[in-house]
């Protein structure tokens, strides 16, 4: 009898390698995970990696990412069901913030603008009237020029820290 060999889809292979990496070594950021995958011959964009992290339902604790079954750096009880903080999003995606009148233009890595904008919206900063996100740029609309300056300064402080 002949059995055809079925190829494992690339996405399935990538998810399996992510699981393997997390069980073998601590991973504290998406960029670090992306670098570890690249060393294993898997080249992914930040956006693809974000989707993979979401699909795998990875947890992020003080010591890094972990699989939902407890393998990896985060341990049970350390991670709650809260979305990632603005600082975590800025650490993973943010590049620079530039004030333009009553607006702030926040540059991110490709695919990072929407998660950063969502985290910023969740912060509920009263100076911000709203955000618009593209692929690598968040437009932050503030109530006036002075408050835009304050928002830009806060974002730069987060980016530096």
VOPAGU-2260 file (C-alpha; in pm, 1 decimal, decimal comma):
REM VOPAGU-2260
SITE   aa  ch    i         X         Y         Z
SITE  UNK   A    0       0,0       0,0       0,0
SITE  UNK   A    1     122,9     349,4     -82,0
SITE  UNK   A    2      74,9     639,4     157,9
SITE  UNK   A    3     135,2     989,8      31,9
SITE  UNK   A    4     355,3    1196,2     257,6
SITE  UNK   A    5     168,9    1503,0     366,8
SITE  UNK   A    6     367,1    1824,4     407,7
SITE  UNK   A    7     318,4    2015,7     730,5
SITE  UNK   A    8     201,5    2371,6     654,9
SITE  UNK   A    9     459,8    2645,8     714,8
SITE  UNK   A   10     238,6    2812,8     975,8
SITE  UNK   A   11     204,7    2488,5    1171,9
SITE  UNK   A   12     582,2    2441,8    1162,5
SITE  UNK   A   13     635,4    2798,0    1281,7
SITE  UNK   A   14     389,1    2759,9    1570,4
SITE  UNK   A   15     556,8    2434,6    1673,0
SITE  UNK   A   16     898,3    2601,7    1671,2
SITE  UNK   A   17     762,6    2889,0    1883,7
SITE  UNK   A   18     634,0    2632,8    2135,3
SITE  UNK   A   19     971,8    2458,4    2134,1
SITE  UNK   A   20    1165,5    2783,5    2184,0
SITE  UNK   A   21     947,5    2885,6    2478,8
SITE  UNK   A   22     993,2    2552,5    2655,2
SITE  UNK   A   23    1372,3    2567,3    2614,0
SITE  UNK   A   24    1464,8    2926,6    2697,4
SITE  UNK   A   25    1314,3    3243,1    2848,3
SITE  UNK   A   26    1186,4    3496,5    2594,4
SITE  UNK   A   27    1108,7    3842,5    2726,9
SITE  UNK   A   28     999,3    4030,9    2413,0
SITE  UNK   A   29     854,3    3978,2    2067,1
SITE  UNK   A   30    1174,5    4107,0    1913,0
SITE  UNK   A   31    1378,0    3850,9    2107,6
SITE  UNK   A   32    1141,2    3574,5    1994,1
SITE  UNK   A   33    1170,3    3695,3    1634,1
SITE  UNK   A   34    1551,1    3680,9    1658,4
SITE  UNK   A   35    1542,0    3329,1    1807,0
SITE  UNK   A   36    1312,7    3215,6    1525,0
SITE  UNK   A   37    1541,3    3374,6    1265,9
SITE  UNK   A   38    1836,2    3175,0    1406,8
SITE  UNK   A   39    1628,0    2863,4    1340,1
SITE  UNK   A   40    1562,3    2967,2     981,5
SITE  UNK   A   41    1214,3    3111,4    1039,4
SITE  UNK   A   42    1180,1    3469,0     912,1
SITE  UNK   A   43     859,7    3643,7    1024,0
SITE  UNK   A   44     733,2    3998,3    1036,1
SITE  UNK   A   45     635,1    4156,3    1366,8
SITE  UNK   A   46     271,0    4148,4    1255,3
SITE  UNK   A   47     282,4    3774,8    1179,0
SITE  UNK   A   48     451,6    3707,5    1511,3
SITE  UNK   A   49     184,2    3910,1    1693,2
SITE  UNK   A   50     -86,0    3698,8    1527,9
SITE  UNK   A   51     100,5    3379,7    1621,1
SITE  UNK   A   52     130,6    3493,3    1983,6
SITE  UNK   A   53    -240,9    3565,2    1988,9
SITE  UNK   A   54    -328,3    3232,5    1825,5
SITE  UNK   A   55    -108,9    3038,4    2069,3
SITE  UNK   A   56    -267,1    3236,5    2356,0
SITE  UNK   A   57      76,9    3303,3    2498,7
SITE  UNK   A   58      93,0    3463,9    2840,0
SITE  UNK   A   59     336,7    3739,3    2924,8
SITE  UNK   A   60     460,4    3759,8    3280,1
SITE  UNK   A   61     746,3    3940,1    3451,2
SITE  UNK   A   62     996,3    3679,0    3329,0
SITE  UNK   A   63     870,5    3657,0    2971,5
SITE  UNK   A   64     634,2    3467,5    2744,7
SITE  UNK   A   65     483,2    3133,5    2838,5
SITE  UNK   A   66     250,5    2879,6    2682,9
SITE  UNK   A   67     -98,0    2863,3    2835,4
SITE  UNK   A   68     -23,1    2514,8    2975,6
SITE  UNK   A   69     245,1    2657,8    3202,9
SITE  UNK   A   70     556,9    2588,3    2995,2
SITE  UNK   A   71     786,8    2885,0    2963,4
SITE  UNK   A   72     892,2    3180,1    3174,6
SITE  UNK   A   73     565,3    3313,7    3315,5
SITE  UNK   A   74     414,8    3109,0    3593,1
SITE  UNK   A   75      55,2    3056,0    3698,3
SITE  UNK   A   76     -80,1    3348,1    3893,4
SITE  UNK   A   77     169,1    3597,2    3750,5
SITE  UNK   A   78     -33,9    3676,9    3443,0
SITE  UNK   A   79    -385,2    3815,8    3449,9
SITE  UNK   A   80    -633,2    3846,6    3167,9
SITE  UNK   A   81    -548,2    4210,9    3105,5
SITE  UNK   A   82    -437,5    4320,9    2758,1
SITE  UNK   A   83     -71,5    4419,6    2720,4
SITE  UNK   A   84      15,8    4754,9    2871,2
SITE  UNK   A   85     106,4    5059,9    2666,0
SITE  UNK   A   86     467,1    5020,6    2784,1
SITE  UNK   A   87     477,2    4659,6    2660,8
SITE  UNK   A   88     332,3    4764,3    2325,5
SITE  UNK   A   89     574,9    5055,4    2294,7
SITE  UNK   A   90     868,4    4830,5    2390,9
SITE  UNK   A   91     770,1    4583,0    2121,3
SITE  UNK   A   92     654,8    4815,5    1844,4
SITE  UNK   A   93     728,5    5183,4    1912,1
SITE  UNK   A   94    1003,3    5374,4    1732,0
SITE  UNK   A   95     956,4    5750,1    1777,0
SITE  UNK   A   96     700,5    6020,8    1855,5
SITE  UNK   A   97     685,3    6355,1    1674,4
SITE  UNK   A   98     453,6    6642,9    1760,1
SITE  UNK   A   99     273,6    6818,8    1474,2
SITE  UNK   A  100      59,1    7104,0    1607,6
SITE  UNK   A  101    -222,3    6944,0    1813,9
SITE  UNK   A  102    -130,5    6597,5    1687,0
SITE  UNK   A  103     138,5    6342,7    1761,2
SITE  UNK   A  104     268,6    6108,2    1494,3
SITE  UNK   A  105     387,1    5783,9    1652,0
SITE  UNK   A  106     601,4    5566,9    1424,0
SITE  UNK   A  107     606,3    5191,4    1486,4
SITE  UNK   A  108     748,9    4882,7    1324,0
SITE  UNK   A  109     544,3    4754,6    1031,0
SITE  UNK   A  110     223,9    4600,0    1166,2
SITE  UNK   A  111     266,6    4761,1    1508,7
SITE  UNK   A  112      45,7    5067,7    1479,8
SITE  UNK   A  113    -289,4    4907,2    1552,3
SITE  UNK   A  114    -189,3    4724,6    1872,9
SITE  UNK   A  115     -13,2    5038,7    1999,1
SITE  UNK   A  116    -317,8    5254,5    1920,2
SITE  UNK   A  117    -545,4    5005,6    2099,5
SITE  UNK   A  118    -319,8    5010,0    2407,5
SITE  UNK   A  119    -309,1    5390,0    2397,2
SITE  UNK   A  120    -689,1    5407,3    2371,7
SITE  UNK   A  121    -718,2    5177,6    2675,0
SITE  UNK   A  122    -497,8    5415,4    2876,7
SITE  UNK   A  123    -773,0    5677,1    2853,1
SITE  UNK   A  124    -539,3    5978,5    2857,7
SITE  UNK   A  125    -770,1    6281,9    2880,2
SITE  UNK   A  126    -542,2    6486,7    2650,3
SITE  UNK   A  127    -618,4    6252,8    2361,0
SITE  UNK   A  128    -933,4    6308,1    2156,4
SITE  UNK   A  129    -868,7    5997,6    1943,3
SITE  UNK   A  130    -625,1    5782,0    1750,6
SITE  UNK   A  131    -605,7    5657,3    1393,5
SITE  UNK   A  132    -375,7    5366,0    1310,6
SITE  UNK   A  133    -227,0    5255,1     982,8
SITE  UNK   A  134      36,6    4984,7     941,4
SITE  UNK   A  135     334,8    5165,2    1093,4
SITE  UNK   A  136     195,6    5501,5    1204,5
SITE  UNK   A  137     -46,2    5609,9    1476,3
SITE  UNK   A  138    -197,8    5955,6    1444,6
SITE  UNK   A  139    -284,6    6082,0    1790,9
SITE  UNK   A  140    -521,1    6378,1    1791,1
SITE  UNK   A  141    -502,1    6591,9    2103,4
SITE  UNK   A  142    -730,7    6864,2    2228,0
SITE  UNK   A  143    -467,7    7138,2    2181,3
SITE  UNK   A  144    -102,3    7202,2    2096,7
SITE  UNK   A  145      15,6    7213,8    2458,8
SITE  UNK   A  146    -141,9    6879,2    2539,1
SITE  UNK   A  147       3,3    6728,0    2221,9
SITE  UNK   A  148     344,8    6832,8    2350,0
SITE  UNK   A  149     275,9    6661,8    2683,2
SITE  UNK   A  150     161,1    6342,6    2509,4
SITE  UNK   A  151     467,7    6341,4    2281,9
SITE  UNK   A  152     695,3    6387,0    2584,6
SITE  UNK   A  153     523,4    6102,1    2775,4
SITE  UNK   A  154     553,3    5872,1    2474,0
SITE  UNK   A  155     922,9    5958,3    2426,4
SITE  UNK   A  156     983,6    5884,8    2794,7
SITE  UNK   A  157     818,3    5542,7    2753,1
SITE  UNK   A  158    1026,0    5475,6    2440,5
SITE  UNK   A  159    1348,1    5559,8    2625,1
SITE  UNK   A  160    1263,7    5360,6    2938,0
